[in-house]
Amino acid sequence: MAKIRVDRARSVLLVVDMQPDFMPGGALPTQAGDAVVAPTRALMEADLFGLYVATQDWHPPGHISFASSHPGHEPFETIELYGELQTLWPDHCVQDTPGAELHGDLPMAMADVIIRKATNPAVDSYSAFRNNVGPDGQRPPTGLAGYLQERGVRDVYLCGLARDFCAKWSTEDAVDAGFNVWLFWDLTSPVDPNSDAKVQRDLEQKGVRIISWEDVVD
């Protein structure tokens, strides 16, 4: 198979939530999430992209998405919040804790910008592009789409955690913002591996192109 040619002048690599809490031993581990670290590093160090953006889950203590903030509820239960379904999570990626740091084995100095998500204690945030629905019923933008558009980016390549939540929502919102989107499937990992078939189907129907990191790197 011929390699995909990345147009450096109009492309960004978006690295989503590569943080210890989403890896084995962390507060909210994905399935073998640590296995994507080395190839993600190789992809970044190949330096094929014009811009690099990282996201960082950055919850204040007592965040509304934490099960511990809802007495009588357990992690992974679902409640209604602001008219939408909200999964309740174990406390994770709490600001200024080791589990919230960007992974030390990745060259994050390459990042042109880091988007911190879920900093509002009353609103969850999965996507790099827009927060989840808040009390006003809206999903306010993070500013990333405008930042990329101002720099001539048209192609978004994405990797990171978790495949079935923050990576999925970010790719969908990138399409909605008008970008061409590729997801490095093998550089993502799910919270729930049983979700893989549905996630892939949903993304392909959205127009996201599912690829491997080896499709662009030798």
C-alpha positions as CSV (number, residue, x, y, z in Angstrom):
1,M,0.0,0.0,0.0
2,A,1.3,3.4,-1.0
3,K,2.1,5.8,1.9
4,I,-0.3,8.6,2.6
5,R,1.3,11.9,1.7
6,V,0.9,14.4,4.5
7,D,0.6,18.0,3.2
8,R,2.8,19.6,5.8
9,A,1.7,23.2,5.0
10,R,-1.9,22.4,5.8
11,S,-1.8,19.7,8.4
12,V,-1.8,19.3,12.2
13,L,-1.2,16.3,14.4
14,L,-3.6,16.4,17.3
15,V,-2.4,14.3,20.3
16,V,-5.4,13.7,22.7
17,D,-5.0,13.2,26.4
18,M,-1.8,11.1,26.5
19,Q,-1.8,11.1,30.3
20,P,-0.8,8.4,32.9
21,D,-4.3,8.3,34.4
22,F,-5.6,6.8,31.1
23,M,-2.9,4.1,31.0
24,P,-2.6,0.8,33.0
25,G,-2.2,1.6,36.7
26,G,-4.0,4.9,36.3
27,A,-7.3,6.1,37.7
28,L,-9.2,5.5,34.4
29,P,-7.1,3.1,32.3
30,T,-7.8,2.4,28.7
31,Q,-7.0,-1.0,27.3
32,A,-3.2,-1.2,26.9
33,G,-3.1,2.6,26.6
34,D,0.6,2.5,27.3
35,A,1.3,0.5,24.2
36,V,0.6,3.5,22.0
37,V,3.2,5.7,23.6
38,A,6.3,4.5,21.7
39,P,4.7,4.6,18.2
40,T,3.2,8.0,19.0
41,R,6.6,9.2,19.8
42,A,7.9,7.8,16.5
43,L,5.1,9.6,14.6
44,M,5.9,12.9,16.3
45,E,9.6,12.6,15.8
46,A,9.1,11.9,12.1
47,D,8.0,15.6,12.0
48,L,5.6,15.3,9.1
49,F,3.1,17.9,10.2
50,G,3.1,21.7,10.1
51,L,1.6,22.0,13.5
52,Y,1.3,19.9,16.7
53,V,-1.4,20.3,19.3
54,A,-1.9,18.3,22.5
55,T,-4.9,18.2,24.8
56,Q,-4.7,17.6,28.5
57,D,-7.6,16.6,30.7
58,W,-7.4,19.0,33.6
59,H,-10.2,18.6,36.2
60,P,-10.5,20.6,39.3
61,P,-11.2,18.6,42.4
62,G,-14.8,17.7,42.9
63,H,-15.6,17.9,39.1
64,I,-19.2,17.3,38.2
65,S,-18.3,14.3,36.0
66,F,-16.8,12.4,39.0
67,A,-19.0,9.8,40.6
68,S,-17.6,11.0,43.9
69,S,-19.5,14.3,43.4
70,H,-22.8,12.4,43.3
71,P,-23.6,10.6,46.5
72,G,-25.2,7.2,46.0
73,H,-23.7,6.8,42.5
74,E,-20.8,4.6,41.3
75,P,-18.2,5.1,38.5
76,F,-19.5,4.3,35.1
77,E,-23.1,4.9,36.0
78,T,-25.0,7.2,33.7
79,I,-27.1,10.2,34.9
80,E,-28.9,13.0,33.1
81,L,-27.0,16.3,33.2
82,Y,-28.2,19.5,31.5
83,G,-30.6,17.3,29.4
84,E,-27.9,15.0,28.2
85,L,-26.5,11.6,29.4
86,Q,-23.4,11.9,31.5
87,T,-21.1,9.0,32.3
88,L,-19.8,9.3,35.9
89,W,-16.1,8.7,36.1
90,P,-13.6,7.8,38.8
91,D,-11.7,10.8,39.9
92,H,-9.0,11.2,37.3
93,C,-6.6,13.8,35.7
94,V,-7.1,16.1,38.7
95,Q,-5.1,19.3,38.3
96,D,-1.5,19.2,39.5
97,T,-1.5,15.5,40.1
98,P,1.0,13.0,38.5
99,G,-1.8,11.2,36.6
100,A,-2.8,14.5,34.9
101,E,0.7,15.2,33.5
102,L,1.4,14.8,29.8
103,H,3.3,11.6,29.3
104,G,6.9,12.1,30.0
105,D,8.1,9.8,27.2
106,L,6.5,11.9,24.5
107,P,8.2,15.0,23.0
108,M,5.6,17.4,24.1
109,A,8.0,20.3,23.6
110,M,7.0,20.0,19.9
111,A,3.4,21.1,20.8
112,D,2.6,24.5,19.4
113,V,-0.3,24.7,21.8
114,I,-1.8,22.7,24.6
115,I,-5.6,22.7,25.1
116,R,-6.6,22.0,28.7
117,K,-10.1,20.4,28.9
118,A,-12.7,20.1,31.7
119,T,-11.3,23.1,33.7
120,N,-14.9,24.2,34.5
121,P,-16.0,22.2,37.5
122,A,-19.6,22.3,36.3
123,V,-19.1,21.1,32.7
124,D,-17.4,18.0,31.3
125,S,-15.2,18.2,28.2
126,Y,-14.3,15.4,25.9
127,S,-13.5,17.1,22.6
128,A,-10.5,19.2,21.7
129,F,-12.8,21.5,19.8
130,R,-15.9,22.0,21.9
131,N,-16.9,21.5,25.6
132,N,-19.8,19.2,26.5
133,V,-23.2,20.6,26.9
134,G,-23.4,23.1,29.8
135,P,-26.2,24.5,31.9
136,D,-27.2,26.9,29.0
137,G,-27.6,23.9,26.6
138,Q,-24.7,25.0,24.5
139,R,-21.3,23.4,23.6
140,P,-18.9,26.4,23.6
141,P,-15.8,26.1,21.4
142,T,-12.4,25.8,22.8
143,G,-10.9,28.1,20.2
144,L,-8.9,25.4,18.5
145,A,-10.8,25.4,15.2
146,G,-10.2,29.1,14.7
147,Y,-6.6,28.7,15.7
148,L,-6.0,26.1,13.1
149,Q,-8.0,27.8,10.4
150,E,-6.0,31.0,10.9
151,R,-2.9,29.0,10.2
152,G,-4.1,27.5,7.0
153,V,-4.7,24.0,8.4
154,R,-7.2,21.9,6.5
155,D,-6.1,18.4,7.4
156,V,-6.4,17.1,11.0
157,Y,-4.6,13.8,11.9
158,L,-5.5,12.5,15.3
159,C,-4.2,10.0,17.9
160,G,-4.6,9.5,21.6
161,L,-6.9,8.5,24.4
162,A,-9.6,7.4,24.8
163,R,-10.7,6.0,21.5
164,D,-14.4,5.8,22.5
165,F,-14.6,9.2,24.2
166,C,-12.2,12.1,23.8
167,A,-10.6,10.9,20.5
168,K,-14.0,10.0,19.0
169,W,-15.6,13.3,20.0
170,S,-12.6,15.3,18.8
171,T,-12.6,13.7,15.3
172,E,-16.4,14.2,15.0
173,D,-16.1,17.9,15.9
174,A,-13.2,18.3,13.6
175,V,-15.3,17.1,10.7
176,D,-18.1,19.4,11.8
177,A,-15.7,22.3,11.8
178,G,-14.9,21.7,8.2
179,F,-11.6,19.8,8.4
180,N,-10.5,16.7,6.5
181,V,-9.9,14.2,9.3
182,W,-7.7,11.0,9.6
183,L,-7.6,8.9,12.8
184,F,-4.6,6.7,13.6
185,W,-6.7,3.8,14.9
186,D,-3.7,1.9,16.2
187,L,-2.5,5.0,18.2
188,T,-5.8,5.1,20.2
189,S,-7.1,2.8,22.9
190,P,-10.6,2.4,24.3
191,V,-12.1,2.5,27.8
192,D,-14.5,-0.2,26.6
193,P,-13.1,-2.5,23.9
194,N,-16.6,-3.7,23.1
195,S,-17.3,-0.2,21.7
196,D,-14.8,-0.6,18.9
197,A,-17.1,-1.8,16.1
198,K,-19.6,1.0,16.8
199,V,-16.9,3.7,17.1
200,Q,-15.4,2.7,13.8
201,R,-18.8,2.6,12.1
202,D,-19.8,6.0,13.5
203,L,-16.6,7.6,12.5
204,E,-16.5,6.2,9.0
205,Q,-20.1,7.3,8.4
206,K,-19.0,10.8,9.6
207,G,-16.3,10.9,6.9
208,V,-13.3,10.2,9.2
209,R,-10.6,8.2,7.4
210,I,-9.3,5.3,9.6
211,I,-5.6,4.7,9.1
212,S,-2.5,3.2,10.8
213,W,0.5,5.3,11.8
214,E,2.6,3.1,9.5
215,D,0.5,4.4,6.6
216,V,2.5,7.7,6.9
217,V,5.8,6.6,8.6
218,D,8.3,4.0,7.3
